[in-house]
Amino acid sequence: MKLLITCITLLLCLYSSRLKAQPKPLPDSIRVEFPDQQSIITFELRQYAVNKAVIKDFPLQLSDLLKHIMNSTTEGDRDKPRHITFVYTTDDDDVERNALTIREGSPETKAVVSQNTVIELLPPGWEVNIKMKHAEIHVYAPSLARLTELTQLNLDPVIQQLDGDPETYRQKRMGLISRIIFRENNVLTAKTTHRYPNDMLGLHAGAGVGLVRDKFYPEFNFTTSFYFANRYKENHQRISAHYELKLFTGQSLEGEYRSWPSSFVSVSYAMNFRKDRPRWTGLGAGFMVNNKSDLFTGKTLKLFLESDIGSSKLNIIPELYLTDDYKSAVFGLKLNYKF
């Protein structure tokens, strides 16, 4: 009874402590600075090796965009700061339908300060955001004239620099972060680092009900999980360690109702097969470490399957117990709720 009270108190005091990281669908970021044009272009790509043509084609893309801007603004508007958003989309018939939004730019000057020193100062100017399926491009230029100068650039040296940098292809689960200074069609300096995928540790208390043979029982459990994310900061794999306390009840020889606990320690491996929200499917194995019930005898091993049922809190767990020193097989089923 003391063990039961201790476990219930522990589970009531504990709760899931895992913080959910925001997915990052465009993990590769290449910032290119142009001192001559006083401009900055940041390319955010889903995967540099696949989408690097976005960098090469940007001057021509910007040139086409400027034609739409010139046709959509008056001469007086072109002397003022502007914030422009251009979105590439398709309708239900896969016909390209692009959306252009032009509004007044912010009158504020933006400054970046590091160690009491201003390292970047951007006065009001032209800001252009281009959004595509696998990329986004953010452009700053102090004026329309400077923005137009960017259409004359040849960005092949940027791609050559990144392709020749060993850090570019050491991505694995990490995103790419690169900063390049570009002048007179040449790369002056470049620095490439990585964005880490945000692996996490989760602590979860849970409770459930199960069926073994003809016995229904309540269960209390505690799980420690290691979540491993992919390069888009989406949780993709999970390794967990579980402690489970099963409480079987019945009448004693004296006619009193009592509980006979059995406890298991187990480990499991699961994968997430969905992108919109985690949906885990996994396999696990456990070993009985304490037993007061008559359902299990001798050494007992259990194998189980984890599967969500449309909720991040609930899952159904079929279980196979190998008891009596692994000689007998007993099937069970459990519904578990994670707090």
C-alpha positions, -999 to 999 in steps of 0.1 A, spaced: 0 0 0 29 23 8 43 16 -26 10 25 -43 7 58 -24 42 67 -33 38 60 -70 4 78 -72 19 109 -55 49 109 -78 27 107 -109 4 135 -96 35 158 -91 51 150 -125 39 162 -158 52 163 -194 81 187 -196 90 185 -232 90 218 -250 79 217 -286 103 233 -311 88 251 -341 94 233 -374 117 251 -398 108 241 -434 137 262 -448 167 253 -427 195 265 -451 202 302 -449 227 320 -472 232 357 -465 250 376 -492 261 412 -486 269 437 -514 289 467 -501 289 484 -535 251 483 -537 247 488 -499 223 458 -502 217 424 -486 201 393 -500 192 363 -478 183 330 -494 164 306 -473 163 272 -489 148 238 -481 179 220 -492 209 239 -508 221 210 -529 187 207 -546 176 244 -546 208 262 -553 195 272 -588 174 298 -569 206 317 -562 218 316 -598 184 326 -612 178 355 -588 190 384 -609 167 375 -638 138 368 -613 143 402 -597 144 418 -632 110 403 -640 96 414 -606 108 450 -611 87 452 -643 56 443 -623 66 469 -597 71 496 -623 37 489 -638 20 490 -604 35 522 -589 36 559 -598 68 578 -603 63 596 -570 60 563 -551 93 550 -563 112 576 -543 98 564 -510 107 533 -490 85 503 -500 78 468 -486 71 443 -514 59 407 -511 57 385 -541 42 350 -536 44 322 -563 13 300 -560 -8 277 -582 -46 273 -583 -66 241 -582 -59 235 -619 -21 239 -614 -22 272 -632 4 297 -619 -12 326 -600 13 350 -584 4 376 -558 21 410 -556 17 432 -525 32 467 -523 29 489 -493 47 517 -476 80 508 -460 88 513 -424 102 548 -416 124 532 -389 162 527 -391 172 492 -381 204 487 -362 222 456 -349 244 461 -319 270 437 -306 293 443 -276 282 480 -275 292 484 -312 268 490 -341 277 463 -366 248 468 -390 227 499 -398 199 498 -423 181 531 -430 146 531 -445 147 515 -479 132 489 -503 125 455 -488 114 426 -510 102 392 -499 98 365 -525 81 333 -514 82 301 -533 74 264 -525 110 254 -515 126 288 -509 122 324 -497 143 354 -506 146 385 -485 162 416 -501 171 450 -487 183 479 -508 184 516 -498 166 527 -529 150 515 -561 181 524 -581 203 502 -558 177 474 -561 178 476 -599 216 473 -598 212 438 -583 197 426 -615 231 430 -632 249 407 -608 264 373 -617 260 351 -586 278 321 -600 308 328 -577 285 325 -547 275 289 -557 311 281 -565 322 292 -531 295 272 -513 301 241 -535 338 242 -527 333 246 -489 335 212 -471 311 225 -445 283 228 -471 280 190 -475 284 181 -438 248 189 -431 232 156 -423 205 166 -398 218 202 -395 208 233 -414 233 254 -433 241 290 -423 264 310 -445 275 346 -447 292 359 -478 306 393 -487 303 399 -525 320 427 -544 327 432 -582 313 398 -590 338 381 -566 335 366 -531 357 385 -507 350 366 -475 327 337 -465 319 319 -433 297 287 -432 284 271 -400 254 249 -391 220 251 -375 214 223 -350 182 202 -352 169 207 -317 169 172 -302 149 172 -270 143 153 -237 108 146 -226 95 135 -191 60 121 -192 37 107 -165 8 85 -176 -20 63 -166 -41 37 -183 -63 6 -182 -54 -28 -195 -66 -63 -200 -45 -95 -194 -63 -128 -197 -96 -121 -179 -83 -94 -156 -88 -56 -160 -63 -35 -142 -53 2 -138 -17 12 -146 5 42 -137 37 48 -156 65 72 -161 85 76 -193 117 94 -202 120 100 -239 148 112 -262 134 129 -293 156 132 -324 147 158 -350 154 159 -387 170 190 -403 136 207 -405 133 205 -367 105 180 -369 106 152 -343 114 121 -364 127 94 -340 121 86 -303 139 64 -279 121 59 -245 126 42 -212 95 33 -192 86 23 -157 51 7 -154 31 -2 -123 2 -26 -129 -24 -31 -101 -43 -63 -103 -72 -66 -78 -91 -95 -63 -103 -112 -32 -79 -126 -7 -84 -158 12 -100 -138 39 -126 -124 15 -110 -89 14 -104 -70 -18 -67 -63 -23 -43 -52 -50 -13 -72 -62 12 -50 -81 34 -60 -109 61 -36 -123 80 -36 -155 110 -17 -169 111 -14 -207 126 5 -236 110 13 -270 119 29 -303 93 48 -324 92 69 -356 69 98 -365 53 93 -400 34 126 -402 44 162 -408 14 182 -396 15 167 -361 35 139 -345 20 104 -349 43 78 -334 45 41 -342 71 20 -324 82 -13 -309 94 -21 -274 105 -47 -249 104 -49 -212 113 -71 -182 93 -77 -150 112 -64 -120 86 -70 -93 55 -93 -91 29 -100 -64 1 -112 -88 -7 -147 -99 -9 -138 -136 29 -141 -141 53 -166 -128 91 -169 -129 110 -146 -153 87 -126 -175 95 -106 -207 70 -85 -226 70 -72 -262 47 -44 -272 36 -21 -301 30 16 -296 5 34 -319 -13 67 -317 -51 67 -323 -53 103 -336 -43 120 -304 -9 130 -290 -22 119 -255 -38 85 -261 -24 54 -276 -33 17 -278 -6 -8 -269 -10 -45 -277 13 -65 -255 27 -101 -256 40 -115 -222 64 -144 -222 60 -157 -186 69 -188 -166 106 -184 -175 95 -174 -211 77 -208 -216 41 -194 -218 27 -167 -239 -1 -143 -226 -17 -116 -247 -28 -82 -233 -41 -49 -245 -37 -15 -229 -51 20 -234 -27 46 -221 -31 84 -215 -1 106 -213 -5 137 -191 
